[in-house]
Amino acid sequence: MTAAKPAPPPSREIVSQLAPSGKLRAAINFGNVVLAREGGPRGATGPSVDIAGEVARRLGVPLEFVIYRAAGDVVSRLEQDKWDIGFMAVDPQRADQITFTAPYVYIEGTYLVRADAPFRSVADLDRSGIRIAVGKGAAYDLYLSRALKNAALVRASTSNEAIALFERDPAIDTVAGVRQALEEQTGRTQGYRVLPDAFTRIEQAVAIPRGREAALAWVAQVIEELKTDGFVRKALDNAGQQAARVADPAVR
């Protein structure tokens, strides 16, 4: 990638919009293993943790993690003023409350099926009578709610709960999720496989509550810099997520 123009130092307005409490409160979602996991000296590791740390460093403020188990929980807590910056998939259903930078990572949404199931591609799952487990409010739940014509969604509280529901209930035909998380499941438990194609490309971006336009513009510049200077690639590699792709530079 061609290096992006470095983001300027943040103005007082930007600092006040991003850290109105005097610290940057970063919503970290453990529902997406590509971006964050429990562990490490700070209680969380992964690319979203690394990016939050870099943003806080540039702002010159302390960093506080606000931990959630699902992306839907991050969105639902927004009106309670619990966080200042988040990391989630871009989706039009979230745009009334949240503004997004350009994406920094692309990941795939696909299906986990039983090894002996007849399904060979994602198109095989959109049939009448098919039941698909999903984590409520996850990016793929929102997408499939719009895209599916015949199959039915069965919502669990989190993405991990959706996998558990699929495993214990033979009436559930498949579970939707992030490819990496589903592939990890096949490594832990025999008798399952991940379909080779994807029903959507999930664009992961930084989220800022609406009404903080100066903050969004500055964070967007920072993200472009981190994408092109290798920061995001290194964060993914350090997290063992070599298969995840750094998003293309934003069109200007």
N, C-alpha and C positions, 0 to 999 in steps of 0.2 A: 504494500500500500504506500501511496505517496503521503509523506508526513503532513498532518494538518497544522494550520497556524496555531501556535500556542495560545491557550486561553489567557486573557489578561488577569492580573490580580483582582479579586472581588472587591466591589465597592461596598460602602457601608450599607446601602440599600439591599444589596444581594445578601450580605451577612445577616441582616435583620430578617430578611424573608426566609432564609434557609435555616437559621438558628435563632428563632425569636425568643427561646428560653435561655439562650447563652450557650447551648450545646446542640450538636446535630443529632437528632433522633432518627436513626435509620431502621426502617422496618425490614427485618430479615425473615424470609419465608422458607422454612425447612421442608415445604411440600415439593420443592424442585431441587433434586440432588445435584443437578448441573451447577446451580448457582450457590447453594449453601448447605452446610451440614452442621450438626452439633459436634463440638469438640474444640480442641486447641485452648490456649491460655485465656482467650477472650470469650470462650463458650460457643463460638461459631467460626467456621472457616469457609472459604470458597470465594469465587470471583466477586459476588455482590458485597461480601465483607471487605475484600481488598479495595474495591472501588469506593465504598463508603469511607474507608480509612483515608484514601487519597483526597477525597472531597473535603473531609474534615480538616486534613492537614493544610490544604490550600486556604480554607476559611480561617484557620487559626483558632479553632474552637474544639472543645472536647467532643468525643464521639460516644453516643449511647445506643446500644442495640435494643430494639423492641422486637421480641421474638414472636413469630406466628407459625402455626402448623399448616396453614393453607392460604393461598392467595385471596380467596374469598373473605377470609378473616381480616386481611390487611385492608381491603376495600371497605368492609363494614365498620371498621374502627376509625375511618377517616373523619367522620363528623364529630367524634369525641376528641379530636385534636391530639392524637396519640403519637403521630410521627410526622417528620418533615421531608423525608426522602425515602422512596421505596424502589423495589426491583421486581418487575412483573411483566407479563406479556401485554403487548399493545392490543387493545380490543375496543371496538366502538361502543360496547355496552358500559365501558368504564369511563368514557370520555366526558360524560356530563359532570364528573366529580374530579377527574384527574387529568393532568396534561403530561405528555410523554416526550422524551428526547427521541431522536432517531434510535433504532435498535443497535445494540452492541454485540449481541450474540444471536445466531440462528440455531434452533433445535427443532427436532421433528416430533410431531404427535402421531402415534400409531397404536396398534393393538397387541395385547398379549392374549394368546389363545392356548387351549389344551393341545398337546402334541398330536393327538389323534383326530382333532377337529378337521372338518373339510375345507375350512377357509384358507385361501392362498393369497388373497389381496384384500386391501381395505374395502374395495367395492363389494366384496362378498358379504360384508356385515350389514349393509343397509337393505335389509329385507324384513318383511312383515314377520313378526314373532321373535325376532332377534332382540335380546336384552343386553345392554352394554353398561357396565359399571363405570362410573366416573366420580372424581372428587368434586363435590359441590363448589361451584364458583371458580374452578380452575379454568385456565385458558381454553383447554380442549372441551370442557363442558359448555362454555359459551359458544365456541365454534360449532360443535356438533348439534347444539340446540337449534342453530340456524340451518345447518347443512343437511342433516338427516331427513329423509323423506318417509321412511318406513320403519326403521328400527326404533326401539324405545330405550331411553336412558334411565338408569337406576342410580340415584345419587347417594353417595356416602359422605360422611362429614369431612374427610380428607382423602388425598390421593392414596395414602397407605391403607386407609380403611377400605377404599374401593378395591384394592388388590386383595385384601383379606376377604372381602365379600365374595369376590369372584372365586377364590380358592375354596371357600366352604359351601358355596351354593351352586349345585350343578345346573340350576335353572338359568344362571347367568352365563351367557355365551362367550363373553370377552370382557376385558377391561381396557379402557383407553388411558393413555398416559404419555409421558415424556419417554422417548426411546431408551435413553440411558438407564432410567429407573426400571423400566420393564426388563431390559437385558440383565440388569443386576439380579432381578428376581429369578430369571432362568439359571443364573449361576448358583443361586442358593437352593433352589427346589427343582428337582427333575420333573419331567412330564409337561413342560410348557415350552412354547416358542413365540418369538416376536415376528410379526409379519415384516417382510422385507421393504414394503413401500410405506408411504405416509399419507394420512388424510389432510394434513396441513403442515406448513412451516410456521413455527411459533417464533415471533420476533420479540425477544426480550429487551426491554428498555428501562431507563430510569424514570420513575414516576414522581411528580411533584403535585401537591394539591393545587387546585385551580385558584387563580387570583394572585399567584406569585410569578408574574411574567418575567421580571428581571432575573429572578433565580433560575427559572427554566432556561432562559437564553444562555446564561453563563454555564450552567451544568451541561447543556447541549454542546457547548464549545469544548468543555473539559472531556466529555465522552468521545468526541471526534479525535481529540488529541490522544487519548488513551487507546483508542482503536488502532490508530496508525503508527504509534511509536512502539508498539509491541507489548504494552502493559496488559491489555485484555488477554492476548494470546498467552502470555506468561502466566497470568492468573488461572486460566483454564488448564494449562499444562500442569501447574503446581497442584491443582485439584484432581488430577488424573482424568481430565475431560478432554483428551486429545481429539476425540471425534466431534466435539462441538465446534462450530465454525464462527469465527469473528465476522460480524456483519459488515457489509459493504459500506464505504464512506457515504455520508449523506450527500444527496444531490444539492448543489447550491445554485 
